[in-house]
Amino acid sequence: MQAAEDPRPQARRAPPASRLLLDIGGEGRYRGAWNLNPRRWRTCGPLRGHPIPNWLPGRAECIPLPAGSVQTIIVERTPLRPAALWEIRRVAAPGARVLLRHAWCPGSEPHRLAREILGPPLHVSLRVMTMLVIQQSVFRLP
């Protein structure tokens, strides 16, 4: 009988905080990123049903990492609830970058709450991706 795979990330595998990249809701799009996701398996694309690489079980509202341990955080399409934004702030190392990408339409401001909790963004842009307009906001935390 084969032992079940341990879903917890091993401390020896985790990169130092100076390089730690966390993709909240990620499924393996960014090489080397830890992918925080409540599901173990990819849900879209040609690798649907395959295990998520560097899977970190959890949700944005309760990130299972120490305070100040993440240098770069990416959030795409994952809902930006207040508890999630406060958790992002908690795990971000000093000077960490936070990249948010969410659908935009005229009159909307998908990152309004993020501005209130994370502070003013360094850069905001709109991009067309697969027939959707996406707002990208980049923050640098103190």
Secondary structure as UniProt FT lines:
FT   TURN            11..13
FT   TURN            17..19
FT   STRAND          21..24
FT   TURN            31..32
FT   STRAND          34..37
FT   TURN            46..49
FT   TURN            53..54
FT   STRAND          55..57
FT   TURN            60..61
FT   TURN            67..68
FT   STRAND          70..76
FT   HELIX           82..91
FT   STRAND          92..103
FT   TURN            106..107
FT   TURN            110..111
FT   HELIX           112..118
FT   STRAND          123..129
FT   TURN            130..131
FT   STRAND          132..140
//
